[in-house]
């Protein structure tokens, strides 16, 4: 514990003993005193839940838990949508929607569905 206290004072960091909701799923050696970068940001933003037919829809996904660049795919009504830009932990899609009515999307990261939802076009 003395090593942890010295590191904490020197680098002005908090000491966490045991797991919390952020660390319980992380893979690291719990027997060693160490610094951890704990991811916190995880959100999806949809420009509009209801859009006019033929208008642009925007979906932005940010997640510090996963590397999204080259690992994320968006499917809208089972059609693959190309991303507008990708960063390590953030990805943005902008696309025209040409299906009237309910539109369903799935965001897949590392071959697992991470987010899904729906929006309407009329």
BELDA-V577719 format. One record per residue. N is the residue number from 1. RES is the residue in one small letter. D_CENTER is the distance of its C-alpha to the mean C-alpha in whole Angstrom. Layout:
<<N | RES | D_CENTER> <N | RES | D_CENTER>>
This chain:
<<1 | x | 34> <2 | x | 36> <3 | x | 34> <4 | x | 31> <5 | x | 33> <6 | x | 34> <7 | x | 30> <8 | x | 29> <9 | x | 32> <10 | x | 32> <11 | x | 28> <12 | x | 28> <13 | x | 25> <14 | x | 25> <15 | x | 26> <16 | x | 25> <17 | x | 27> <18 | x | 25> <19 | x | 22> <20 | x | 20> <21 | x | 17> <22 | x | 14> <23 | x | 17> <24 | x | 18> <25 | x | 16> <26 | x | 16> <27 | x | 18> <28 | x | 21> <29 | x | 25> <30 | x | 25> <31 | x | 29> <32 | x | 29> <33 | x | 28> <34 | x | 25> <35 | x | 22> <36 | x | 19> <37 | x | 16> <38 | x | 14> <39 | x | 10> <40 | x | 10> <41 | x | 7> <42 | x | 4> <43 | x | 6> <44 | x | 7> <45 | x | 10> <46 | x | 13> <47 | x | 16> <48 | x | 19> <49 | x | 19> <50 | x | 23> <51 | x | 24> <52 | x | 27> <53 | x | 28> <54 | x | 27> <55 | x | 25> <56 | x | 22> <57 | x | 18> <58 | x | 15> <59 | x | 12> <60 | x | 9> <61 | x | 5> <62 | x | 4> <63 | x | 2> <64 | x | 6> <65 | x | 7> <66 | x | 7> <67 | x | 9> <68 | x | 8> <69 | x | 11> <70 | x | 13> <71 | x | 11> <72 | x | 10> <73 | x | 12> <74 | x | 12> <75 | x | 16> <76 | x | 18> <77 | x | 21> <78 | x | 20> <79 | x | 21> <80 | x | 18> <81 | x | 17> <82 | x | 17> <83 | x | 14> <84 | x | 16> <85 | x | 14> <86 | x | 12> <87 | x | 11> <88 | x | 10> <89 | x | 7> <90 | x | 7> <91 | x | 8> <92 | x | 11> <93 | x | 13> <94 | x | 17> <95 | x | 19> <96 | x | 23> <97 | x | 23> <98 | x | 26> <99 | x | 26> <100 | x | 28> <101 | x | 27> <102 | x | 24> <103 | x | 21> <104 | x | 18> <105 | x | 15> <106 | x | 13> <107 | x | 10> <108 | x | 10> <109 | x | 9> <110 | x | 12> <111 | x | 14> <112 | x | 12> <113 | x | 11> <114 | x | 8> <115 | x | 9> <116 | x | 12> <117 | x | 14> <118 | x | 17> <119 | x | 19> <120 | x | 23> <121 | x | 25> <122 | x | 29>>
